[in-house]
């Protein structure tokens, strides 16, 4: 059974940094695309950043986070990270990680139809 658990969210001020972690179990992480998505109140869920399986290694970033967020994976620890720098109030949302066996296409395109989802972690950016 695949299980994804997010951690690292919290309340920070504009300009601060956070690192989100997504710990995976029940899956060989090397072969899966992993994505970070977010959903703010009243808005649709959007793809923030995705990474392809290890054989490909492609990454995707939404325009709104390019240059500020970095996705990375540690297959040995079965964990994917999202380093978020220069946070803005508009980054406030529940952040979800997701995994899919279509390791290349889902990583490159950051599709919303990932198969497995975590429960989410709240990120609030406010002064």
N, C-alpha and C positions, 0 to 999 in steps of 0.2 A: 504494500500500500504506500503510495506516494504521499509524503507530508512535507509541507513547506511552512516554516515558522519565521516570521519577520521580527526584527528587533532593532533598536537604535533610535526610534522616533522620540520626539519630545518638543518642548517649547523653547524656542531660541529667538534671538533678536535679528533684525535684518543685518546682513553681512556676515553672520556667523556660519559655522560649518557643522554638518552632521554626517555620520557614516551609518547607513542602514546595512543590516546583514540579513541574509536569507539562508537559513540552514535547511538543507534538504535531506530527507531520508527516504528509503525505499526506491531510490533511483540512482543509476550510475550517471553522475552529473556530466561526465565527459561528453556524452552523446546527446545531451539535451540543450535546446535553446532555453535561456532564462531571460525573463523580462521583468522590468519594474514598471508598474502602472500607477496612476494616481487618480483619485476622484475627490473633487471638492464639492461642497454642498450645492445642490442645484445644477451641477454640471455632469456631463458624461465622463465616463472613465476614459483616460487617455494614456497612450503609451509614452513613457518618459525615456526609457533606455532599454535596449535589449542586446543580448550577446549570443552569438551562434555557438554551436557545439565546438569542442576543442579542435577538431580537425579543420575547421574553417576559421573561427576566431573573429568573424566580422562583428562590428558593433553598430548600433543605431542610436541616435540621440534626437529627441524632439528639438526643433529649432529654439524653443524657449529655454532649453537647458544647455545647449552647446557651449562649450568653453567653461562651464561651471560644474557640471556633474561628470563623474567618471565611473563606469561600470567595470568590474573585474571579477574574476572567479578563482577560487582555490579548490581545485577538484579533490585534493587530498583531504581537505576539511569539509568537503561537500557544502561549501558556502559561496554565495555570490554577494558582492558588496556593491553599494551605491554610495560613492563619496560625493557629498553635496556641499559645494562651497558658494560663498557669496549669496546666501539664501535671501529670497525676497518674500514679501507678504503673499504674493501670488503663487508661491510654492506651497502654501498651506493646503493640505489635503490628507486623506488617508492613502498611504502608499502600500501597494500590494506587490508581492513577487509572484511570478507564475513560471511554469515549466511546460515544455512541449517536446514531444519526440521528433517532430519535424525540425531537426537541429539546425539546419541551415536557413531554410526559408523563413521560419518564424523568428530567427535571430536577426536576419537582415531586414525584414520588413516590419517587425514589431507588431504583428497582427494581434487583435484583441481576443481572438478565439483560442487562446492557449487552453490546454486541457486541464492543468492542475493549478490551483490557486491557494495562496495563503490567506490568513484571516485579516491581515492588514495591520499597519502601525501608523499612528497619528503623528503628523508633522505640523507644527504650528509656528509660523514666523510672525512675530508681532513685537512692537516696541512698547 
